[in-house]
Amino acid sequence: MSMSQTLAPHLPYLRRYARALCGSQQSGDTYVRAALSALLAGDQTLAEGVPPRVGLYRVFHAIWSSASGRIEEGNTNVANGPGAKQPTTPEARLKALDANKRAALLLTAVEAFSLEEAAFILDETAEEVERAIVNAQQTIDRDLASRVLIIEDEPIIALDLENLVTELGHKVVGTAATAADAVKKAHAERPGLVLADINLGEGGSGIDAVAEILNSFDIPVIFITAYPEKLLTGERPEPTYLIAKPFLPETVQATVGQALFFHPNARKAA
């Protein structure tokens, strides 16, 4: 089997991960292409003795960390080392958060790698990865809170999501089972985050509802679907944040945190 055939099933999920880590489709896809180019050129190789998916993510991280590895959007004025002045605002604390800590959180909570696999991908110990996960989640949960609109036509799932995001410290300002109701509630409540099912059954398309909402508001959107492979094709614009059904609470927690991390204008005290 060729390398392309071996890696093909894993590429949609690597793109999803890269976009969540980098905060945009353009940036995430750039790093994925760089990793694949390095493999094809022989500059990087898949590690032996591990599953191809683990090896692929390790190569991605080697490329990503050498080119970026830290959030560098503007001048954060954050000093490091003993005695350094610590950031005092939520925005400054978030920008000071080591990107590898967020990577550890995403690898385990969203991509479902074990601690040992995530440690191999990041070239760290399992203990270091575990500490990074705890640190990242505590920082994100402490400093992020928003008003959330849930678009979901299945009442039980909508209630489950509402309970989850409420426990995380956010305020659910509305739930909608149809596209029309979603647009109406978005304009009335002006949420800072949208969780949207893609297929609303007879209620229409969650994608269409979100497209109309984004014509009026610049807010992060997390799509939720039982069929992520239908969106992760690489052939058209794809969602930056995507959760597959059935979802785990820690997956929702991590993805919500990442979405708000990269959209400071959407953070609003609940």
Secondary structure, DSSP 8 states (H G I E B T S, - for coil): --HHHHHGGGHHHHHHHHHHHHSSHHHHHHHHHHHHHHHHHTSS---TTS-HHHHHHHHHHHHHHHH--S--SS------STT-----SHHHHHHHS-HHHHHHHHHHHTS---HHHHHHHHTS-HHHHHHHHHHHHHHHHHH---EEEEE-S-HHHHHHHHHHHHHTT-EEEEEESSHHHHHHHHHHH--SEEEEESB-GGG-BHHHHHHHHHTT----EEEEES-GGGT--SSS---SEEEESS--HHHHHHHHHHHHHT-GGG----
